[in-house]
Amino acid sequence: MQKKHNKPRPYGRHLPDRYGYFGEFGGKFVPETLMHALEELEVELNRALRDKKFLSQFDYYLQEYAGRPTPLYFAGRLTEKLGGARIYLKREDLAHTGAHKINNTLGQALLAKKMKKARLIAETGAGQHGVATATVAAMFGFTCDIYMGTEDIKRQALNVYRMKLLGARVIPVDSGSRTLKDATNEAIRDWVTNVRNTHYVLGSVVGPHPYPFMVREFQSVIGKEAKSQILKSEKRLPDFLIACVGGGSNSIGLFHPFFKDKKVKFVGVEAAGRGLHSNKHAATLIEGEIGVLHGSKSYLLQNKNGQVNIAHSISAGLDYPGVGPEHSYYKKIKRARYLAVTDRDALRGFRLLSEYEGIIPALEPAHAIYYVSKLAPKLKKNKIIILCLSGRGDKDIDIVREHIKL
Amino acid sequence: MNRIDRLFKKLKKERKKAFIVYITAGYPTLRATERLILELEKSGVDLVELGIPFSDPLADGPTIQKASEAAISKGANIKSILRIVRSARKHVKLPLVFMTYYNLVSHYGLKKFVGESMKAGADGIIVPDLPPEEAKELIDISKKENFATIFLAAPTSTTHRLKNISVKSKGFIYYVSLTGVTGARDRLPQDIVGNVRRLKKITKKPVCVGFGISRPGQARRIAHLADGVIVGSAVIKIIEKNIGKKDLYKKVSRFVRGLAKAIHGE
């Protein structure tokens, strides 16, 4: 019964294939207990993505609840200061809850409702995905448990409180690196245990099939909007799309609708932490080797024995040793270029946008902002850059305050 | 026919059930693991499942997580574990089966891993995060070497999936007693009887049941139902309590004998 999903994909995309692979990346590497749940989810998802009623419901909530479309804002003063390419910001920071994560959680919550699951669980690093999951749980009436590493609970205290206010339980994870990777392990263990009544709301384009595909479809609203917005304001496609990459959901969301527009260059910015040679970074696509973690085959930071390395980044949302399989595929076929920005430079990007545009960004996109500040001056003034401003920076104020004395 | 098939053939003749014990290799030390394998055989264990510890064991509960972390920090890796298997093999006859996560073996190289494992005297492998549909390469390589690929079946597996699991499994099928991770439980789920019977109708291969079993009473009930009983976390807990004590092996042996008696019906 599970082989019936071989119909063309809704947006005419050919990948992933029916086994959940993007080239050699992806798949379903999970305990047998979850396999049937994944098959069910896949059937339900494919049905939903062809169902006009579901899609219009999804659009309704994106618009009326999350506040979409988010603006594509021309950053005039930043452009002037850098003296090169024209810079546009896709303002995901203005979406409800303050980041792009809400796009995905709305979609998954609607699916979970269709599948008659009573409970949502999620992992979270920076807390943005946790907040977005707790938010939709409150709105649709699910019970909700969020797994979060104790290290992240410390550095993202504001978001922990928000999740609790929204009625979710925040379950501290004290194993391994006490960050996103370990929160994900615990969420999967919970799902294995409670699979019959629980939907696992994975927050990025990672995990077993159909998650990387599903999260991409829900996040693609970013790129679809950006495309029609730039065509309206500039009457042409952009030259560069730039976004930060942890697991990679905001970047895939922006990139994917431009996949066939070969002249549009994609740049993914990973976290170089304390430097690529410090062993304290999260630059999975640059420094990793192919491996299997959390259900899919992709690039992975691992040691010579195949044990997963502990990642490091100043931003909890990028602090992850894995990456979505579709990014690994983009790297392999050279559709996107990936580079990394250090903690210190991300703080520079953070200040730059605050001071020149009056927008305090999250630390995650601050990595991408720094890269734009290096790239834009080298480009001609008629070039166009779209940067995905994936979230706002309120959650990071405590961390930034430790580093920047004013 | 390899050691696993011979074991189940012999047990069938004797109308006995298999007693399988899991231990984490390298916990508390590699040397202790080697000695534990010998003690387990002497104490009535029919097959040893040797865990190769992984940094992110997402099918395991806290007991095995902790043991894995400790073993890794003491230098347990595939190479060092193969060494103790080679050395233990000189003294024991029981089948030895690895249990580990896919990243470790795929990073090591599947062909190299299977070849070296056979040479060292191991008989098969269980990979909890590798469902049969992702296992083609491992199955092809293992077939050539007569290395057993043991797949897991779960309470949530559909009949269609159980059939495929049965076809792909060599040696035996590992039935996961509950929806959840490894670790001792006070109670086993009600649906276990029906589920094992359903699986036994589908397959002629031996079905062994694991996850959650920790006490002789539970083991006895499972032994009536299935072809084998697997105990892991409960044994690791005994090891954990007796680390550094002289009578570690005696304590483990006493606990294991109690279970063996229940399973073998002596």
Interface residues (C-beta under 8 A of the other chain):
Chain A: M1 Q2 Y19 G27 K28 F29 V30 P31 E32 T33 L34 M35 H36 A37 S175 G176 K181 D182 N185 I188 R189 V192 T193 N194 V195 R196 E289 G291 V292 L293 H294 G295 L300 Q302 N305 G306 Q307 V308
Chain B: F54 S55 D56 P57 L58 A59 G61 Q65 E69 I72 N77 I78 Y101 Y102 N103 L104 V105 S106 H107 Y108 P128 D129 L130 P131 E133 E134 F151 L152 A153 A154 P155 T156 S157 T158 H160 R161 I165 V176 T179 G180 V181
